[in-house]
Amino acid sequence: MRIASLVPSATELLFALGLGEQVVAVTHECDYPPDVQGIPQLTRSVIAEGLQAAEIDAAVRECTDAGRALYELDEAQLAELEPELIVTQAVCEVCAVSYGDVVAAARRLPSDPQVMSLDPSTLGEVLLDIPRLAEATGATEAGAELSRQAAGRIDAVVAAVAGARPRNVAALEWLDPVFIGGHWVPQMIELAGGVDVLGMPGERSQVVEWAELAAAGPDVIVSMPCGYGTDRAAMETLLYREALTALGAAVAAVDASSYFSRPGPRLVEGVELLAHLLHAELVPEPPPERFAWVDLSEPAPR
């Protein structure tokens, strides 16, 4: 089967199912696993690079308010690749080519591909997408094994933190304006032995004021700017050191792009990471590139 993946989380899942050789096209944001390098990229963002957080937010809002697409799709190359299946999503309008545009493009293709949309809002729905995509691609056995492994690792985390005092957590998916984590993130925090003081499972991330964050009284703040790796998240976090210092909470920056932003199989590793941040004495430390405790006494980057 010839498969075009138009969302990074689907690309990761396809490779995890052993279907990498069948993936004929990906997006410009698909960077995992490393084997994805060299596969034709079908998309590009219309948002300029090098913008600050507030500027990115403003540019996104300007496009969405005007009804303009945030991503461009190379339909000519898509037609040349003749996919039989296109995997996309509709859960987040700022994360990928719009579902409507994908469906319209598919209808114009001579190969008449099936379009499959993965739209999880909870961790449970993310895990259910494993057998769903596996069945659609003839990888049923691989899907069952991947599901078993994911469930086992999550169960191990829950068992490790059982009985520990839950810690109050605020997950920040953006810092200017402040967006609290939504969708699957509150559930990940709960499984890791925490209580999300503002986020609601299955709900979209929402803008809050710094005063609301202070009133919620988090013990730990996890800075996970959407799409950022650890180093960039840590640098971004230091730009708001004064506001964060006033909260009196420990602050960790994490590799959101790999373990939190994308609803793919690596969310399981995100649960393990959170459990270590909240209960280091109970859960082994993950590889150092996945997180960093932020010293708010450091000067903000210029």
SVG drawing of the C-alpha trace seen along z (x, -y; Angstrom):
<svg xmlns="http://www.w3.org/2000/svg" viewBox="-14 -40 36 51">
<polyline fill="none" stroke="black" stroke-width="0.4" points="0.0,0.0 1.2,-3.5 0.6,-5.8 0.8,-9.6 1.0,-10.9 0.0,-14.5 0.5,-14.7 3.7,-13.9 2.0,-11.7 0.6,-9.4 4.0,-9.2 5.4,-8.0 2.7,-5.5 3.1,-4.1 6.8,-3.5 6.1,-2.0 3.7,0.5 6.6,1.5 5.1,-0.3 7.9,-2.8 8.6,-1.3 5.0,-2.0 5.1,-5.7 5.6,-7.6 5.1,-11.1 5.2,-13.1 5.0,-16.7 7.8,-19.2 7.4,-18.7 7.8,-14.9 11.2,-14.3 10.8,-11.0 12.0,-8.3 15.2,-9.3 14.3,-6.9 11.7,-9.5 14.6,-11.6 14.5,-11.6 10.8,-10.9 9.1,-13.5 7.6,-16.4 4.2,-17.7 3.6,-20.7 5.0,-24.0 3.9,-26.5 2.9,-30.0 4.0,-31.4 7.4,-33.1 10.3,-31.6 12.1,-33.3 9.1,-34.9 8.6,-35.3 5.8,-33.5 3.4,-36.4 4.2,-37.1 3.5,-33.5 0.2,-33.5 -0.8,-36.8 0.1,-35.4 -1.9,-32.2 -4.9,-34.1 -4.7,-36.5 -4.8,-33.5 -7.5,-31.6 -9.7,-34.7 -9.4,-35.5 -10.1,-31.9 -6.7,-31.4 -4.9,-28.1 -1.8,-27.8 -0.2,-25.2 0.2,-24.7 -0.2,-21.3 1.8,-20.3 -1.0,-18.7 1.1,-18.1 3.6,-16.0 0.8,-14.2 -0.7,-13.2 2.6,-12.0 3.1,-9.7 -0.3,-8.1 -1.1,-7.2 -3.8,-4.7 -4.2,-6.0 -3.9,-9.5 -3.7,-9.8 -4.5,-13.2 -6.3,-14.9 -9.0,-17.4 -8.5,-17.8 -6.2,-20.9 -6.5,-23.6 -3.0,-24.9 -1.2,-21.5 -1.6,-20.3 -3.3,-20.9 -7.0,-21.3 -9.1,-18.2 -11.4,-19.8 -8.5,-20.7 -7.1,-17.2 -10.5,-15.7 -10.9,-18.1 -7.4,-17.3 -8.0,-13.5 -11.1,-13.8 -9.0,-15.3 -6.4,-12.5 -6.5,-9.8 -5.5,-7.2 -8.7,-7.8 -7.1,-7.4 -8.9,-6.6 -8.6,-9.5 -8.3,-8.5 -8.5,-11.1 -7.0,-10.4 -8.6,-12.9 -8.0,-11.8 -8.8,-14.2 -7.8,-11.8 -5.0,-9.4 -7.4,-6.5 -8.4,-7.7 -4.7,-8.0 -4.2,-4.4 -7.3,-3.3 -5.9,-4.8 -3.2,-2.2 -5.4,0.8 -7.6,-1.4 -4.7,-2.4 -3.2,1.1 -6.4,2.6 -6.6,0.1 -3.1,0.9 -3.1,4.7 -0.8,4.5 -3.2,6.0 -0.7,8.2 1.8,5.3 -0.9,3.0 -1.9,5.5 1.7,5.9 2.2,2.1 -1.0,1.6 0.1,4.3 3.4,2.7 1.9,-0.8 -0.6,0.4 2.0,2.3 4.3,-0.7 1.5,-2.9 0.4,-0.3 4.0,-0.2 4.0,-3.9 0.6,-3.8 1.9,-1.0 5.1,-2.9 3.4,-6.1 0.5,-4.4 0.2,-5.7 2.5,-8.7 1.1,-12.1 -0.2,-13.7 1.5,-16.9 -0.3,-19.9 0.8,-20.5 0.3,-23.2 1.2,-22.3 1.9,-25.3 1.5,-24.7 2.4,-28.3 3.7,-31.2 2.6,-34.4 -0.3,-34.2 -0.4,-31.5 -2.1,-28.3 -2.8,-25.5 -2.4,-22.0 -5.5,-20.3 -6.6,-17.1 -4.6,-14.2 -2.1,-16.2 -4.3,-16.3 -4.7,-12.5 -1.0,-12.0 -0.4,-14.1 -2.9,-12.1 -1.4,-8.8 2.0,-10.1 0.8,-10.9 -0.2,-14.5 -3.2,-16.7 -3.7,-19.1 -4.8,-22.3 -6.3,-24.0 -6.5,-21.6 -9.5,-19.4 -9.1,-15.9 -10.3,-15.9 -10.8,-19.6 -8.9,-22.0 -6.0,-24.0 -7.2,-27.4 -5.7,-30.9 -5.4,-31.9 -4.0,-34.9 -0.9,-34.7 -3.1,-35.6 -5.3,-32.5 -2.2,-30.4 -1.0,-31.8 -4.4,-31.2 -4.3,-27.6 -1.2,-27.0 0.9,-24.5 3.8,-22.7 5.3,-22.0 5.1,-23.8 5.9,-21.8 6.8,-24.1 5.9,-22.4 5.5,-25.0 3.8,-23.2 6.3,-21.9 9.4,-22.8 12.3,-20.6 13.8,-20.8 16.5,-23.4 14.1,-25.8 11.5,-25.3 14.0,-26.1 15.1,-29.3 11.5,-30.3 10.7,-29.7 13.5,-31.9 11.9,-34.9 9.1,-34.7 11.3,-34.1 9.8,-37.0 6.2,-35.8 7.2,-32.2 9.4,-33.1 6.3,-34.7 4.5,-31.4 6.9,-29.7 6.8,-26.4 9.5,-24.2 9.8,-24.6 10.8,-22.0 11.1,-22.4 10.4,-19.3 10.7,-18.1 7.0,-18.8 7.4,-18.0 8.4,-14.4 6.5,-13.5 3.5,-15.8 2.3,-17.8 1.9,-14.9 -0.8,-12.3 1.4,-9.4 3.0,-6.3 5.6,-8.4 3.0,-9.9 3.7,-6.8 7.3,-8.1 5.8,-11.4 3.8,-9.8 7.1,-8.1 8.8,-11.5 6.1,-13.3 6.2,-10.6 9.9,-11.1 9.4,-14.9 6.8,-14.4 8.1,-11.4 11.9,-11.1 12.4,-8.7 9.9,-6.2 10.4,-6.4 13.8,-6.1 15.2,-9.2 14.7,-9.5 17.5,-10.4 18.7,-14.0 17.7,-15.5 14.0,-14.9 13.8,-17.5 15.6,-20.2 14.9,-21.8 14.9,-25.5 16.9,-27.7 14.9,-30.9 17.8,-32.8 19.6,-32.6 19.4,-35.6 16.9,-35.5 18.4,-34.8 18.9,-37.8"/>
</svg>
